[in-house]
Amino acid sequence: MTQQSQLRHNTADQDEQVLLGVDTHKDVHVAAVITSTGLLLDTRGFPTTREGYRQLLCWARAFGQLQRAGVECPGSYGAALTRYLHHERVTVTEVNQPDKAARRRHGKSDSIDAAAAARAVLSGRATATAKTTDGPVETVRLFKMAKSSAVKCRSMAINQLKAVLVAAEPTLRESLAGLRSHPLSERDRLVRAGWA
């Protein structure tokens, strides 16, 4: 279900270029549409679902020709929306951080941040093309993330085993003294399996 903004602004000519800005969140993305001169036309919230993305795009295109969008956090909360917009032939620009001066002047709200994302693209302050987070690069990133997590868990387990040995019986502690991490964890595995 979309969340309509309180005030509806002027509508653009259907032939006019408009820009979309999106402040992304886990459950609802707040979108703003501005004209090529920076005039805010409207803001609205949309659920982070496929149907919500479709509604967002239809709503934005109702104001004019939409070819560019500025999306905050396209690598996390905005990743699925970024892929959807790319698929619909909208050029997505990554907007990392709202303009701090504008935030001081106008305050902080999702609608203001969404409009600021669109204006960052319009002004040229944001120029990085958003990644689509798919394909071979994304696959390698997921494997690297899984490997890093496994290495961290292994290190934590070895550290816990060493901490347990500090209070172990002297005969056990002496039998394991001097073992490096890999033989120590291998010995622990064999003991748990009943082979050592």
Secondary structure, 3 states (H helix, E strand, C coil): CCEECCCCCCCCCCCCEEEEEEECCCCEEEEEEEECCCCEEEEEEEECCHHHHHHHHHHHHCCCEEEEEEEECCCCCCHHHHHHHHHCCCEEEEECCCCHHHHHHHCCCHHHHHHHHHHHHHHCCCCCECCCCCHHHHHHHHHHHHHHHHHHHHHHHHHHHHHHHHCCCHHHHHHHCCCCHHHHHHHHHHHHHCCC
